[in-house]
Amino acid sequence: MEWYGALAVLLGSIMVLMAVGMPVALAFLAANILGAWMFMGGGAGVTQLLNNGFGSLTSFALVPIPLFLLMGEIFFFTGLGARMFNAIDKLLGRLPGRLSYVTVIGGTGFSTLSGSSMGSTALLGSLMVPEMIQRGYKKHMSIGPILGTGGLAIIIPPSALAVLLATLAQIDVGALLIAGIVPGLILAGLYIGLIWLQTRLDPAAAPAYEVTPLGAGEKVMLILRDVVPMLSVMVLTVAGMIGGIFTPSEAAAFGALGVLILAVLYGGLTMDALRKSITGALKVTLMAYLIVFGSATFSQLLAFSGASRGLIDWATGFELAPVAMLLVMFAVLLVLGMFMEQISMMLLTVPIFFPLATNLGFDPVWFGLIMLLALEISFTTPPFGLLLFVMKGVAPPETTMRDIYTAAFPFILCSLVLVALLIVFPALALWLPGR
């Protein structure tokens, strides 16, 4: 069978199974068994493929995923996140657009640790939008920052999604996590600058309102009590990886232990909170491990059937410049994001895009960061980005899809500006990891 026939069988069977409602991980497993039977010699090929898939689950690089997820779940269910949110809110005082800034700063912490953009958007939408509407904020000032925080959260470590992408692509997990720090800070600056500009152009979009003023001593106490301890866990976790003190797995364990200790000290670690934290982390971890299993076997099938080599030869045969090919892959991710969840997109594209990127001479860590941004931007791309519909579900009833599109657009532009900067200045991503 020609390579394009093998590719059509593998991708087509996955898409059909997903279309009829089969879970993503099971759809990949079923398609992989079918492919192994066809291309690897029947039952013996299926056995070999399954053995290889189970071998992929023993990778030490997967250890940070459950630990980062547990860290985020404890942060949320024990009330530590709410304490930090409330502290940031009080510290900003009467600053115009205060709640928009709180959404970006606090929402980044939630999203980074939760690993689920859809869950974070639903949480922030139900928590922040009613309060902002009540305070007289226009819809684009309440909805836009929530949709924007996903792009920020996905690249600033610790990010479970970045660990999963690095594992699937077989690149250095620590390097990808560290590579997101400088671009993440730049994107945060772009978001804050955008909110400032919006409030300057239209002060009525986010009117200031009276709040109880805090004295200098109260502010210092609030920072030391409710902000510094929470941030210190994340900062020390990342700093340990940058300094070579921790491996990513050790950093994840340190972070989870740090949040657990804080929860005990603040009196938030109840049995109910611990049960919910472990259950939430376990559910996502099992899904992630099934996905790693499916992706590993899918990659082997693509290689064994000749589809990977044939697709790379076909794509490079157009003699497009590397940057032009990068933009094509970026556009494919934007389109897929209108219909699919991030992990499903990674399963479909990583086995194809990373060999192609390597063939084009791109640094795999740099390309991984570009891909993470593309995955997140695609979630808010009109007209069918999934986060747009999540926001519609939790926003006030009078909110229209047009309101949501309008709110998302400026934040999408900020993310695209960052992508352009990374293409022109790759060192923004590669300097800290030392590549």
Secondary structure as the mmCIF struct_conf table of DSSP 4:
data_model
#
loop_
_struct_conf.conf_type_id
_struct_conf.id
_struct_conf.beg_label_comp_id
_struct_conf.beg_label_asym_id
_struct_conf.beg_label_seq_id
_struct_conf.end_label_comp_id
_struct_conf.end_label_asym_id
_struct_conf.end_label_seq_id
HELX_RH_AL_P HELX_RH_AL_P1 TRP A 3 ALA A 19
TURN_TY1_P TURN_TY1_P1 VAL A 20 GLY A 21
HELX_RH_AL_P HELX_RH_AL_P2 VAL A 24 PHE A 39
TURN_TY1_P TURN_TY1_P2 MET A 40 GLY A 42
HELX_RH_AL_P HELX_RH_AL_P3 GLY A 43 SER A 56
TURN_TY1_P TURN_TY1_P3 LEU A 57 THR A 58
HELX_RH_3T_P HELX_RH_3T_P1 PHE A 60 LEU A 62
TURN_TY1_P TURN_TY1_P4 VAL A 63 VAL A 63
HELX_RH_AL_P HELX_RH_AL_P4 PRO A 64 PHE A 77
TURN_TY1_P TURN_TY1_P5 THR A 78 THR A 78
BEND BEND1 GLY A 79 GLY A 79
HELX_RH_AL_P HELX_RH_AL_P5 LEU A 80 LEU A 91
TURN_TY1_P TURN_TY1_P6 LEU A 92 ARG A 94
TURN_TY1_P TURN_TY1_P7 PRO A 96 GLY A 97
HELX_RH_AL_P HELX_RH_AL_P6 ARG A 98 SER A 114
HELX_RH_AL_P HELX_RH_AL_P7 SER A 117 GLN A 134
TURN_TY1_P TURN_TY1_P8 ARG A 135 GLY A 136
HELX_RH_AL_P HELX_RH_AL_P8 LYS A 139 ALA A 153
TURN_TY1_P TURN_TY1_P9 ILE A 154 ILE A 155
BEND BEND2 ILE A 156 PRO A 158
HELX_RH_AL_P HELX_RH_AL_P9 ALA A 160 ALA A 169
TURN_TY1_P TURN_TY1_P10 GLN A 170 GLN A 170
HELX_RH_AL_P HELX_RH_AL_P10 VAL A 173 ALA A 179
TURN_TY1_P TURN_TY1_P11 GLY A 180 GLY A 180
HELX_RH_AL_P HELX_RH_AL_P11 ILE A 181 LEU A 201
HELX_RH_3T_P HELX_RH_3T_P2 PRO A 203 ALA A 205
BEND BEND3 ALA A 206 ALA A 206
HELX_RH_AL_P HELX_RH_AL_P12 ALA A 216 LEU A 222
HELX_RH_PI_P HELX_RH_PI_P1 ILE A 223 VAL A 227
HELX_RH_AL_P HELX_RH_AL_P13 VAL A 228 ILE A 242
TURN_TY1_P TURN_TY1_P12 GLY A 243 GLY A 244
BEND BEND4 ILE A 245 PHE A 246
HELX_RH_AL_P HELX_RH_AL_P14 PRO A 248 LEU A 265
TURN_TY1_P TURN_TY1_P13 TYR A 266 GLY A 267
HELX_RH_AL_P HELX_RH_AL_P15 MET A 271 SER A 305
TURN_TY1_P TURN_TY1_P14 GLY A 306 GLY A 306
HELX_RH_AL_P HELX_RH_AL_P16 ALA A 307 THR A 316
TURN_TY1_P TURN_TY1_P15 GLY A 317 PHE A 318
HELX_RH_AL_P HELX_RH_AL_P17 PRO A 322 GLY A 337
TURN_TY1_P TURN_TY1_P16 MET A 338 PHE A 339
BEND BEND5 MET A 340 MET A 340
HELX_RH_AL_P HELX_RH_AL_P18 GLN A 342 ASN A 359
TURN_TY1_P TURN_TY1_P17 LEU A 360 GLY A 361
HELX_RH_AL_P HELX_RH_AL_P19 PRO A 364 PHE A 379
TURN_TY1_P TURN_TY1_P18 THR A 380 THR A 380
TURN_TY1_P TURN_TY1_P19 PRO A 382 PHE A 384
HELX_RH_AL_P HELX_RH_AL_P20 LEU A 386 VAL A 394
BEND BEND6 ALA A 395 ALA A 395
TURN_TY1_P TURN_TY1_P20 PRO A 397 GLU A 398
HELX_RH_AL_P HELX_RH_AL_P21 MET A 401 VAL A 424
TURN_TY1_P TURN_TY1_P21 PRO A 426 PRO A 426
HELX_RH_AL_P HELX_RH_AL_P22 ALA A 427 LEU A 430
TURN_TY1_P TURN_TY1_P22 TRP A 431 GLY A 434
#
